[in-house]
Each structure stands twice: as structure tokens, then as C-alpha cells.
């Protein structure tokens, strides 16, 4: 099967995955961290013999269910417990720790973070602005960088195809992590947004590599090859370089995933998923969109 035929087939498959990811984002929706939703996050370790249920009971007897609101407790890989509740003042935090020490014994606190709902809403809005600005800036950059290609191809189409590829990466990565947020301890936070921006940069870099080769081949081969043959040639000329870059990057990221601290493990996993998708979309999303655009014009 030729690259052109494979690309058109995978384009439809990827569209289905994007729709599924969009549905997951609405139902059940992402589980947001306190960065976006506001609240308090504590990481504690319990003395030997005490369990997650004991901690839950101690939290309930601290202020009563009506005041403390919803409490979620999650076990980590290092046998500590993440406790999430409404935002607490400094006085409430000190009183809570005193209560836990009295009820459970030598409770050790490793982390305490509290964010008000107003701050969380502001962070959510700024994160969406950052992602939107990145997409617009990429379209403008590619449109300017590819302005010398033949007029009938239109450099703006290259920019839109590149952004379509990175939107594919962001959608599917987010869909995967929506599932993880409901099955593991993962929550959407500002570090995840940082991972998305990194994935966008990596995906665009890969896409520009093949687009640049398409531009060079257009100047040299136009009139002697069909547009699909030209893209197929560009694919084989750049695939080895892009594949080797992705493999070397993934080796480093897998080493980080298994050896790094728990606090950055989800960030690294997001990069791993995004780089795999970014390498895929650079060849099987962006160029096929150009081919379909060209065939429709013809």
C-alpha cells in the first residue's frame, strides 16, 4: 500500500479517535486538580497499622461532613495518601494536623497545597488562552515561512494542515488522560498544560521537516510528478531522520518515567504519548490533508 493510500485510510481512523476524545472530554469529563478547581491537597503517610479508612474516619470527625465537603483519598505508588478537600485556611490546616496526630498517631505530612476557587478559574482561563495563542502563532509562522511556494498551493494551507495535526495530538492525548483521571490518581493540572504546549512544539517541528522537503521537491520536480508522488517521495526522504529522533527522545523519556520522582511521572507520560502521536500525525495527518485539499481543488 502506498503512503498516499495509507494516509487517507488513517486520516479517517484518526477522525474517529478525535470524536471519541471530544465525547470523553464532555462525558465523563476531566477530573481537575486544585490548580483549576480550587481546594486543598495534602500528601500524608500513616503510622503502621493505620489504613485509608482510618484516615477517612478521622477527617470526618474533624469538622463534620457538612463543613468539610467532599473528600477524596487516593493511594500513591510510594504508599503515601493524597487527600483532597475544600480549601483550608492556615489555622484550619494546623488544627487538622493536630486532630490527625491525636486520632491516628505519628502522621507525617509531605505536601500541603491550597488554592482558592478564584485563582483556579484564572489559571484555567490563562491555560486555554496559551493553547489558543500557540495555534494561531504557528499558522502565522508557517504561512510566512512557506510564502515562496507556488501560489496555487497557498502557504496558509500548510499552516492550517500543521495546526490540524497538532489539534489531533492534543485531542487524543487529552482523551487518554481523561480516562486515566478516572482510573488512577492523575488530575488535570498546570503541569499537564505545560506538557501539551511541549507536545505542540514537537509536533510542529516534525511537520515542518516534511513540509520543508515537500517545498524543495515542488521547486525541483513540479510538472514531472503528481502531487501525491511528490509527497510520497518527501515521506521516504525524511522518515528515517524523524523516526530516529523520536526513538532517541522516547528512550530518555522512558528512563525518566521509571526513575524520576512521582511528582513528574504524569508529565513525562503525557510527553511520551504526545511524541508518539506527534510523529504519527506529522506523516499521516498533515500531508494527507494537503493531498485531499489539492485533489478537491483539481
BELKACOR-V327625 format. One record per residue. N is the residue number from 1. RES is the residue in one letter. SS is DSSP state (H for helix, E for strand, C for the rest). PSI is psi in radians with two decimals (NA if undefined). D_FIRST is the distance of its C-alpha to the first C-alpha in Angstrom with 1 decimal. Layout:
{{N;RES;SS;PSI;D_FIRST} {N;RES;SS;PSI;D_FIRST}}
This chain:
{{1;X;C;2.33;0.0} {2;X;C;2.82;3.8} {3;X;H;-0.70;6.7} {4;X;H;-0.80;8.3} {5;X;H;-0.74;6.4} {6;X;H;-0.72;6.4} {7;X;H;-0.73;9.9} {8;X;H;-0.65;11.2} {9;X;H;-0.82;10.6} {10;X;H;-0.46;12.2} {11;X;H;-0.73;14.8} {12;X;H;-0.72;16.1} {13;X;H;-0.73;16.3} {14;X;H;-0.62;18.2} {15;X;H;-0.69;20.5} {16;X;H;-0.75;21.5} {17;X;H;-0.66;22.4} {18;X;H;-0.73;24.4} {19;X;H;-0.75;26.3} {20;X;H;-0.70;27.1} {21;X;H;-0.67;28.3} {22;X;H;-0.68;30.5} {23;X;H;-0.76;32.0} {24;X;H;-0.58;32.8} {25;X;H;-0.47;34.5} {26;X;H;-0.82;36.8} {27;X;H;2.00;37.2} {28;X;H;-0.12;38.3} {29;X;H;2.76;38.1} {30;X;C;2.57;38.4} {31;X;C;1.92;41.4} {32;X;E;2.52;43.0} {33;X;C;3.09;45.0} {34;X;H;-0.31;48.6} {35;X;H;-0.68;47.2} {36;X;H;-0.59;46.2} {37;X;H;-0.26;48.3} {38;X;C;2.78;51.4} {39;X;E;-2.92;53.4} {40;X;E;2.39;54.3} {41;X;E;2.18;52.3} {42;X;E;2.45;54.1} {43;X;E;2.10;52.9} {44;X;E;2.75;55.5} {45;X;E;2.44;56.1} {46;X;C;2.69;58.5} {47;X;C;2.80;61.2} {48;X;C;2.36;60.7} {49;X;C;-0.28;61.2} {50;X;C;2.51;60.3} {51;X;C;3.07;57.1} {52;X;H;-0.65;55.0} {53;X;H;-0.65;57.1} {54;X;H;-0.73;60.3} {55;X;H;-0.75;58.9} {56;X;H;-0.74;58.0} {57;X;H;-0.70;61.5} {58;X;H;-0.65;63.1} {59;X;H;-0.70;61.1} {60;X;H;-0.60;62.3} {61;X;H;-0.07;65.9} {62;X;H;-0.96;65.8} {63;X;H;-0.11;66.0} {64;X;C;2.57;65.3} {65;X;H;-0.57;62.1} {66;X;H;-0.59;63.2} {67;X;H;-0.66;63.4} {68;X;H;-0.34;60.6} {69;X;C;-2.77;57.9} {70;X;C;2.31;54.6} {71;X;C;2.27;54.1} {72;X;E;2.40;50.9} {73;X;E;2.24;50.9} {74;X;E;2.43;47.8} {75;X;E;2.41;47.7} {76;X;C;3.01;46.0} {77;X;C;-0.34;44.6} {78;X;C;0.28;47.8} {79;X;C;0.28;50.1} {80;X;C;3.01;51.4} {81;X;E;2.31;51.4} {82;X;E;2.18;50.2} {83;X;E;2.18;52.6} {84;X;E;2.33;51.9} {85;X;E;-3.02;54.6} {86;X;C;2.82;56.2} {87;X;C;2.33;57.3} {88;X;C;2.55;60.4} {89;X;C;2.95;63.1} {90;X;H;-0.69;64.4} {91;X;H;-0.73;67.4} {92;X;H;-0.66;65.4} {93;X;H;-0.81;63.1} {94;X;H;-0.71;66.2} {95;X;H;-0.68;67.7} {96;X;H;-0.79;64.5} {97;X;H;-0.70;64.3} {98;X;H;-0.69;68.0} {99;X;H;-0.76;67.4} {100;X;H;-0.69;64.5} {101;X;H;-0.67;66.6} {102;X;H;-0.64;69.5} {103;X;H;-0.64;67.4} {104;X;H;-0.26;64.9} {105;X;C;-2.46;66.5} {106;X;C;1.26;64.8} {107;X;C;2.28;61.8} {108;X;E;2.21;60.0} {109;X;E;2.19;58.3} {110;X;E;-0.43;55.3} {111;X;E;2.47;54.2} {112;X;E;2.09;55.6} {113;X;E;2.33;54.0} {114;X;E;2.37;55.2} {115;X;E;2.31;53.9} {116;X;C;2.75;55.5} {117;X;H;-0.55;53.5} {118;X;H;-0.77;54.2} {119;X;H;-0.73;52.6} {120;X;H;-0.73;49.6} {121;X;H;-0.66;49.1} {122;X;H;-0.74;49.4} {123;X;H;-0.70;46.8} {124;X;H;-0.78;44.3} {125;X;H;-0.76;44.9} {126;X;H;-0.59;44.6} {127;X;H;-0.75;41.3} {128;X;H;-0.69;39.7} {129;X;H;-0.72;41.2} {130;X;H;-0.76;39.7} {131;X;H;-0.74;36.1} {132;X;H;-0.75;36.6} {133;X;H;-0.69;38.1} {134;X;H;-0.74;35.3} {135;X;H;-0.79;32.7} {136;X;H;-0.75;34.9} {137;X;H;-0.65;35.7} {138;X;H;-0.75;32.0} {139;X;H;-0.80;31.4} {140;X;H;-0.76;34.5} {141;X;H;-0.83;33.7} {142;X;H;-0.64;30.2} {143;X;H;-0.70;31.6} {144;X;H;-0.76;34.3} {145;X;H;-0.52;32.3} {146;X;C;0.43;29.8} {147;X;C;-0.32;32.5} {148;X;C;0.09;32.2} {149;X;C;2.87;28.8} {150;X;C;2.41;28.9} {151;X;C;-0.61;30.9} {152;X;C;-0.31;28.4} {153;X;C;-0.56;25.9} {154;X;C;1.93;28.7} {155;X;H;-0.44;28.9} {156;X;H;-0.54;29.6} {157;X;H;-0.61;26.1} {158;X;H;-0.73;24.9} {159;X;H;-0.77;27.6} {160;X;H;-0.70;26.7} {161;X;H;-0.69;23.0} {162;X;H;-0.73;24.1} {163;X;H;-0.61;26.6} {164;X;H;-0.67;24.2} {165;X;H;-0.75;22.1} {166;X;H;-0.54;25.4} {167;X;H;-0.68;26.6} {168;X;H;-0.80;23.5} {169;X;H;-0.78;24.5} {170;X;H;-0.76;28.1} {171;X;H;-0.91;27.7} {172;X;H;-0.69;25.6} {173;X;H;-0.77;27.7} {174;X;H;-0.68;30.8} {175;X;H;-0.74;29.7} {176;X;H;-0.73;29.3} {177;X;H;-0.36;32.7} {178;X;H;-0.76;34.3} {179;X;H;-0.78;33.6} {180;X;H;-0.59;34.9} {181;X;H;-0.37;38.0} {182;X;H;-0.08;39.0} {183;X;H;-0.18;38.3} {184;X;C;-2.93;39.5} {185;X;C;-0.02;42.1} {186;X;C;2.46;39.8} {187;X;C;2.54;41.1} {188;X;E;2.15;39.7} {189;X;C;-3.07;41.9} {190;X;H;-0.48;42.1} {191;X;H;-0.59;40.4} {192;X;H;-0.68;37.2} {193;X;H;-0.70;37.4} {194;X;H;-0.72;37.7} {195;X;H;-0.73;34.5} {196;X;H;-0.75;32.7} {197;X;H;-0.65;34.0} {198;X;H;-0.74;32.8} {199;X;H;-0.72;29.3} {200;X;H;-0.82;29.4} {201;X;H;-0.74;30.4} {202;X;H;-0.78;27.8} {203;X;H;-0.77;24.9} {204;X;H;-0.67;26.3} {205;X;H;-0.80;26.7} {206;X;H;-0.73;23.0} {207;X;H;-0.70;22.0} {208;X;H;-0.57;24.6} {209;X;H;-0.86;23.2} {210;X;H;-0.61;19.9} {211;X;H;-0.68;21.8} {212;X;H;-0.68;24.3} {213;X;H;-0.63;21.9} {214;X;H;-0.73;20.5} {215;X;H;-0.76;24.2} {216;X;H;-0.75;24.9} {217;X;H;-0.54;22.1} {218;X;H;-0.73;23.3} {219;X;H;-0.55;26.8} {220;X;H;-0.58;25.7} {221;X;H;-0.04;23.0} {222;X;E;2.31;23.7} {223;X;C;-0.40;24.2} {224;X;C;-0.24;22.2} {225;X;E;2.63;18.7} {226;X;C;2.87;17.2} {227;X;H;-0.66;17.1} {228;X;H;-0.71;13.3} {229;X;H;-0.64;13.2} {230;X;H;-0.75;16.1} {231;X;H;-0.66;14.6} {232;X;H;-0.73;11.5} {233;X;H;-0.75;14.3} {234;X;H;-0.63;16.4} {235;X;H;-0.89;13.8} {236;X;H;-0.49;13.8} {237;X;H;-0.45;17.6} {238;X;H;-0.21;18.5} {239;X;H;-0.80;16.4} {240;X;H;-0.76;18.7} {241;X;H;-0.83;21.7} {242;X;H;-0.72;20.8} {243;X;H;-0.78;19.7} {244;X;H;-0.67;22.9} {245;X;H;-0.76;25.0} {246;X;H;-0.76;23.7} {247;X;H;-0.78;24.4} {248;X;H;-0.65;27.8} {249;X;H;-0.73;28.7} {250;X;H;-0.60;27.7} {251;X;H;-0.79;29.8} {252;X;H;-0.74;32.8} {253;X;H;-0.67;32.3} {254;X;H;-0.64;32.1} {255;X;H;-0.73;35.2} {256;X;H;-0.71;36.9} {257;X;H;-0.73;35.8} {258;X;H;-0.35;37.5} {259;X;H;-0.32;40.5} {260;X;C;3.01;41.3} {261;X;C;2.74;43.9} {262;X;H;-0.57;43.3} {263;X;H;-0.42;43.9} {264;X;H;0.06;40.7} {265;X;H;-0.71;38.3} {266;X;H;-0.63;36.9} {267;X;H;-0.79;36.4} {268;X;H;-0.71;34.5} {269;X;H;-0.69;32.3} {270;X;H;-0.70;31.5} {271;X;H;-0.69;30.5} {272;X;H;-0.86;28.2} {273;X;H;-0.78;26.4} {274;X;H;-0.67;26.4} {275;X;H;-0.68;25.0} {276;X;H;-0.82;22.1} {277;X;H;-0.65;21.4} {278;X;H;-0.71;22.2} {279;X;H;-0.74;19.8} {280;X;H;-0.84;17.0} {281;X;H;-0.49;18.2} {282;X;H;-0.44;18.6} {283;X;H;-0.58;14.9} {284;X;H;0.10;13.5} {285;X;C;-1.03;16.7} {286;X;H;-0.94;18.6} {287;X;H;-0.73;16.2} {288;X;H;-0.57;14.5} {289;X;H;-0.73;18.1} {290;X;H;-0.73;19.0} {291;X;H;-0.78;16.3} {292;X;H;-0.69;17.5} {293;X;H;-0.79;21.0} {294;X;H;-0.74;20.6} {295;X;H;-0.59;19.1} {296;X;H;-0.70;22.0} {297;X;H;-0.71;24.5} {298;X;C;NA;23.4}}
